[in-house]
Amino acid sequence: MQTPPAIRVSEEVRAAVADGRPVLALESTILSHGLPSPRNLEVGLRSEQEVRDLGVVPATIGVVGGEAVVGLAPEEIERLCSSEWVVKASVRDLPIARAKGLDAGTTVAATAWLAHRAGIRVMSTGGLGGVHRGAAETFDESADLPVLAETPILLVSAGVKSILDIGATLERLETLNVPVVGYRTTSYPGFYVADSGFTLDYRVDSPAEAADLARARDEFGQRSAVLVANPVAAEHQLDPAEHDRILAEALAAVVDAGVTGHDSTPFLLDWVQRATEGRSLEVNLQVYRGNVALGAEIARALAG
């Protein structure tokens, strides 16, 4: 695939893709919007180094001055981590960001879309977007789902955040013909907890098995992503009973506050973080680190 002229691919990433060496795409909204400064920069740079230590080229993706960049330089990562003017960009926002010269962290959808166009086959993130609670009335569904239905990348995540409607999200992924497998489990993870209460039909037990699944998808000529759900380690998850109690309180609070639409997600996540006295943020980091490590191993297996 020829990379569109609006996308700048770093020389390191371009060379690795051309040589068939493993590359791992990383999103930037966790840095621009998900973590506080200066923790975000520390996590961004450390994650890239951990990927390199596993023999894989990291490709953090974002928008700088309107230019979509696959393989941000350290100073560009710092810019997205420190500027108060950084917006959040999904696929629909990329032309707007380009025309207006904006800086933007890219969502799962935009990161996957850009990574695929640069020839990258594997991506890691924290949590996946999905169907929001009450979507039967609001039609509120993340753009991650339809984009992944037509973007042949392998994506490692810890499921969808439990503030979303996990059951409806899994139903939508089935309808969209997106394969979903658990990593060494058939219990679908709920981001903050290892088991959301929903069961998957299939699992893979090694990076090599995950890579085989991506190859099989390609052999059929299918265009959807392959989703590998990697649960947070049980010792790092929020206590499930505490999680359920806080989630119920957060869902009641968002109704009482009259918050709707795209404002509901940051409201709920902030509520959970304050209610857990910051422990949910630490779970978030453990989730991300685990997914980055697994994504790097799968990228290496797929390249091999």
N, C-alpha and C positions, 0 to 999 in steps of 0.2 A: 504494500500500500504506500502510495506517495504521500508524504506528510504535507498538509496544507500550508500555504505560505504564512498564515497567521500564527503558526505554532513554531516556536524556537526550541530545538532539541540540542542539549549540550553535546559538545564533541565527545565527551566520555561515554554518554549514553548512546549516541549515534554509532560510535565505533563498536561498542559492546553488542548492540543489536545486529549490526552488520556481520560481526564475527560469530554470532550464535552463542555468545557468552550470556550467563544468567543476569537478568536485570529485574529489580523489584520496584514497582511504582508505589509511592506513598502519597497520601492526600495531605493537604495543608490546612483544612479548616480546623483540625484538632489543634493546630498551632495558632492560627489567627483568631479562633473563636472558642475553642474548647478548653484551653488551659490559660492560667494567669501568667503574666510576665513577672520575672524572667524565666519561670519554669518552662514555658513553652519553647524558648530557644534552646535550653539545655536538653529537653527531650528530643527536639528536632535534630540537633547535631549528634547527640548520642545514638539515636536510632540509626542514622546514616552510618556511623562508625561500626555499630553492631552488625549491620548488613555487610559492610566491607570485610569485617572479621570472619564472616562465613563464606567469603569468596564470591560475593555477589555485588553488582554495581547498584547503588541506590539511586532512585530517580524521584526526588520529591517534586511535586507538581503544583504550580500556582500561577497567578497572573501578576505581572509586574509592569506598571505603567501601560496597561492595556495589552501587553504581549503575553500570550500563554506560553509558559516555559515548562518543558519536560526536562528535569534535571537542574533544579535551582542551585545557584552558587551559594556558598555560606553567607555572603553578604546579602543576597536576595532573601534567604530564609530569615535572616535577622530583620530585614525590612518588613516582612510580613508579620513578624512576631512583635515588633515594637511600634508600628504606626497605628494611630487611633482611627485612621481613615480607611482601613482595609474592610472591604465588603465580602459577603459570602456569594460565591458564584456557582450555580448549577449550569447545565448545558445551555439552557435558554438565555442565561445572563452573559455568556462569553462574548457575543457580538456587541452587547451594550458596554461591557467593560472595555472592549477594544476601542470602540468609537469614542468613549469618554476618557480613555487613558487611565483607567482605575487600577488600583492594586486590589487583588482578591485572593482569598483562600478558596480552593476548589473543593466542592463536595465529593462524595463518593461517585455520583453520576458523572460530574465533569472530569474528575480524575481518571475514571475508567475510560471515558470517551477519548480523552486526550492521550492516555497511555496507549490505547489500542492503535491510534493513528500514528504513533511513533514506533509501533512494532513491538511493544512490551506485552508480555503474555500473562504476567502475574502481578497482583496488587494486594496489599494489606491495608486494613483499616481497623478501627475500633468496633463501632456498632453500625449496622446497616439501617438506612431509612426504611419506612414501611407505611402501612395503613394506620391512620390515626383513629383513636377511639371516637365513635360517633360519625365515622365516615359515611355511613348510610345516608345521613342527612347533609353532611358538609362536603362530601366528595374529596376530603382531605387525604391525599395519598402522596408519598414522596416520589419525586421524579426519579429516584434511584431505581425503582422497580421497572418502569418501561424502558429506561436506558439500558439496564442490565439485560433485558430481554432481547436486545439487538446488538450487544457488544460482547464479542467472544473473548473474554478474559477470565482467568481464574481469580476469584476474590476470596480472601481469607478474612472472616469477621467473627465476632463473638455473638452472632445473632443480631436481633434488633433490640433496641432499648425497651425495657419493660413498661415504659410509659406509653408505648404504642399498643395497638391491637395485634398481638403476635399471631393468634389464630387466623385472623383475616389476612395478615401479611403472607402466611404460608399458603393460604388458599389462592391468593393472587399470584404468587410465584408458580404454583402448580398450573394455573390457568395460562400464565405467560410462558409455560414450558421451560422454566429455569430449573436445572437440576440442583438440588440441595442435599448435601451429605454432611453427617457429623464427623468430626475428627476423633476417632477412637471412642465414639459414643453414638447412640441413637436418640439421646435426649437433647432436644433443641435448646441451646443456651439462651438465657435472657439477659445477656450483657453483665449486669451487676451480680447475677447468680448463675451457677453452672447449669441449672435445670429450670427451664421455664414452665415445665409441666406438659409440654407438647412433644410428641414423639415423631422421629424421622424414620423413613423406611430403610434407609441405607447409611452406611458408614464407610470410611476409609481409615486404614490403620497405619499408614506411613506416607511420607512425602512422595514416594515412588508410586503408590496407589493413586494418590491425588493427581499426579502428573499423567498417569495412564488414563484417568477419566477425562482430562482435558484433551489428550490425544484422540480418544475415542469420539469425543464431540466433534473435533476437527475432521475426523475421517468420514463422519456423516454429513459434513458441510453445514452443520447447524450454526446459528449466529448468536446464540444466547451465552451469557456468562455461566460458569460453573461456580457455585457457592459452597465453600468449605466452612462449616460452622465449628469454631474452635472455642470450647468453653474455658472460662477463667479457671485456674486451679482452685480446688475446693477450699484450700487454706487461705486464699486471697479474696474470696467472694464476700459480699455482705451476708450477714446472718439472714437466711431466708425468711424467718418469722419477722425480724425487724424490717426487712425489705418490704414485705407485704403490708405491714402496718403503715410505714412511711408512704408507700405508694398510694394507699387508700386515702391518707390524709392529703397528699398532694393533689390527687384527682378531685377531691372535694373542694380544695382551696382554689383550683383553677376555675371551677364553676362559680364559686362565691365571688371571685374577683372579676368575673365576666370576661376572662381572657379567651380569645378564640384564634383560629387560623395559625399562621406561622409564628405568632407570639407565644403559643401555648407550650411548645417544646422548650425554649429557654426558660420559661417560667417554671415548668415542672422540674427540669434538671437543676435549676438553682434551688428550688425547694428541697429536693433530695440532698443536695450538697450541704445545705445549712442544717437540715434535720439530722444528718449523719456526722455533723461537725467536721466535714471535709474528708471523711473516710471514703465516700463514694468517688472522690477525685483520685484517691490512691488506687482504688479498684480499677478505675478507668485507665490509669497508667499501667497496671499489671496486665490488663486486657490487651492494651496496645503493644506492649513489649512482647507478649506471647504470640500475638498475631504477626508481628514483624519477623520474629525468629522463624515461625513456621512458614511464612510466605517466602523467606529467603531459601529455606531448605527445599520447598517445592519448586522454586525457580531454578535451583541448581539441578534438581532431578529432571525437570522438563527440558533443560538445556542439554543435559547429559544423554 
